[in-house]
Amino acid sequence: MKRVSFALTIAACLGLAIAAEAGKPSGFQVKPWVYDPFDLGTAESEWVTHEGLPDAGNSNHALYLQKFDVTSAWVAAGATVAGVEGITLNELGFDVRNDSHFGAGAPRFNVVMANGDMYFFGAAYGTHTAIGTDWTRVRFSAADAFPTSPPFAFGEVKSIEIVFDEGTDAGDGYAFVDNIDINGVLIGKPGNAK
């Protein structure tokens, strides 16, 4: 009887440890930035409240990316996905609000692999799934990467950036992005993702 009780106690402790690990933050963070070497003042990147999909605390954050200039202007909005160096990437995507610019090159992921190869994943590509009437979920496969040579294969990552650099000559000049998906971890607000 003691042996069974001891085994149940160990199983319960392991279950608590696994549950605690599941609720532990991943360490992934999305940190907005603006590239504006000539001080044009036409780009913006920030987390904004009440513009995104529902999240914890009912703040409904979305990552707002803006370029109110022509595409050729030396200005861009973006965000760095911190905490990804050294991970093995196996899932990549984001949700884009339907009133946003949804181009081949913006918003996009720039993924640099551990071997130095760089690949781009534009919002117009990937698998698109409607989320209600206001949002589209985009998930990328290896076949959605540009360039196609050398062929992209999910693997060890050096860095991941989200970039918005297509201007008002190509679309509306802004995008709302939410639920940035790194290996199934959805990042939908500032701070460490769970």
C-alpha positions in Angstrom: 0.0 0.0 0.0 2.9 2.4 0.8 4.4 1.7 -2.6 1.2 2.7 -4.4 0.8 5.8 -2.2 4.5 6.8 -2.9 4.0 6.3 -6.7 0.8 8.4 -6.6 2.6 11.2 -4.7 5.5 11.2 -7.3 3.0 11.2 -10.2 1.1 14.2 -8.6 4.4 16.1 -8.1 5.4 15.5 -11.7 2.0 16.7 -12.9 2.3 19.9 -10.9 5.8 20.4 -12.3 4.6 20.0 -15.9 1.6 22.3 -15.2 4.0 24.9 -13.7 6.3 24.6 -16.8 3.3 25.0 -19.2 2.4 28.3 -17.5 5.9 29.6 -17.5 6.7 32.5 -19.9 8.6 31.4 -23.0 10.9 34.4 -22.9 9.8 35.5 -26.4 9.0 39.2 -26.6 8.1 41.4 -29.6 9.9 44.7 -29.3 8.8 47.5 -31.7 11.4 49.6 -33.6 11.5 52.3 -36.4 14.3 52.6 -39.0 14.4 56.3 -40.0 18.0 57.4 -40.7 16.8 60.7 -42.4 14.3 61.7 -39.8 11.3 61.5 -42.2 8.9 60.9 -39.3 6.6 58.8 -41.5 7.0 55.4 -39.7 5.6 54.2 -36.5 5.7 50.9 -34.6 4.1 50.3 -31.3 1.8 48.0 -29.3 -1.6 49.7 -29.1 -4.6 48.7 -26.9 -8.1 47.9 -28.0 -7.1 47.3 -31.6 -6.3 43.6 -31.5 -7.9 40.3 -30.7 -8.9 39.4 -27.1 -6.0 38.8 -24.7 -5.5 38.4 -21.0 -6.6 41.5 -19.1 -9.0 42.6 -21.9 -6.4 45.0 -23.2 -6.7 43.5 -26.7 -3.2 44.6 -27.9 -2.2 44.7 -31.5 1.2 45.6 -33.0 0.7 48.7 -35.1 3.1 49.1 -38.0 2.9 52.2 -40.2 4.8 53.7 -43.2 3.0 56.8 -44.5 5.5 57.4 -47.3 6.3 55.9 -50.7 7.9 52.4 -50.7 11.2 53.8 -52.0 11.6 56.1 -48.9 14.4 55.0 -46.5 12.0 54.4 -43.6 10.5 51.2 -42.1 8.5 50.1 -39.1 9.1 46.7 -37.5 9.7 44.6 -34.4 12.3 42.3 -33.1 11.2 38.9 -31.8 13.5 38.6 -28.8 14.4 35.3 -27.2 14.6 33.2 -30.4 18.3 32.8 -30.9 19.3 29.2 -30.8 15.7 27.8 -30.9 14.7 25.2 -33.5 12.0 27.0 -35.5 9.1 24.7 -36.5 6.1 27.0 -36.7 5.8 30.6 -37.9 2.9 33.0 -38.5 0.7 35.9 -37.3 -2.8 37.3 -37.5 -3.4 40.4 -39.7 -6.5 42.7 -39.3 -8.4 42.8 -42.6 -8.3 46.6 -43.0 -4.5 46.4 -43.1 -2.1 46.4 -46.0 -1.5 42.7 -46.8 1.4 42.7 -49.3 3.9 40.3 -50.7 6.6 42.0 -48.7 4.8 43.7 -45.8 4.2 42.9 -43.2 6.7 40.1 -43.4 9.1 38.0 -41.3 12.8 38.3 -41.9 14.3 35.1 -40.5 18.1 34.6 -40.2 19.1 31.1 -39.7 22.1 30.0 -37.5 24.1 29.3 -40.7 23.6 32.9 -41.9 21.0 32.3 -44.6 18.2 34.9 -44.6 14.6 34.3 -45.7 11.5 36.4 -46.1 7.9 35.4 -45.4 5.4 37.9 -46.8 1.8 38.2 -45.5 0.3 37.6 -49.0 1.8 34.1 -48.9 1.2 31.2 -46.5 -2.0 29.6 -45.6 -4.8 32.1 -44.8 -7.7 31.3 -42.5 -10.5 33.8 -41.7 -10.9 34.6 -38.0 -14.4 36.0 -37.9 -14.9 38.9 -40.3 -12.1 41.2 -39.1 -8.9 39.1 -39.0 -6.9 36.6 -41.2 -4.6 34.0 -39.6 -1.5 33.5 -41.7 0.7 30.4 -41.2 3.9 29.8 -43.2 5.4 26.6 -44.5 8.9 26.1 -45.8 7.6 26.5 -49.4 6.5 30.1 -48.6 10.0 31.4 -48.0 11.8 33.7 -50.4 14.4 33.3 -51.8 13.8 29.7 -52.8 17.5 29.0 -53.2 18.9 27.6 -51.1 15.6 26.0 -50.1 14.4 27.0 -46.7 14.1 24.3 -44.0 12.8 24.9 -40.5 15.7 24.7 -38.1 18.0 26.6 -35.8 17.4 30.4 -35.8 19.7 33.4 -35.2 17.1 36.1 -35.4 13.5 36.9 -36.4 12.2 40.4 -37.3 8.8 41.6 -38.4 9.2 44.3 -41.1 6.7 46.8 -42.7 8.3 48.8 -45.5 5.8 49.0 -48.3 4.3 52.5 -48.5 1.1 54.3 -49.4 1.9 53.8 -53.1 1.5 50.1 -52.6 -1.5 50.1 -50.1 -2.9 51.8 -47.0 0.5 52.3 -45.4 -0.3 50.5 -42.1 -1.0 47.1 -40.6 -2.3 45.7 -37.4 -0.6 42.4 -36.4 -1.5 40.1 -33.5 -0.8 36.6 -32.2 2.7 36.4 -33.6 3.3 32.6 -33.7 6.7 31.3 -32.8 6.6 27.5 -32.4 3.0 27.6 -31.3 3.6 30.4 -28.7 1.3 33.3 -29.6 2.7 36.7 -28.7 -0.2 39.2 -28.6 1.0 41.9 -26.3 4.1 43.5 -24.8 6.1 41.5 -22.3 7.1 37.8 -22.1 4.8 35.5 -24.0 3.3 32.4 -22.4 
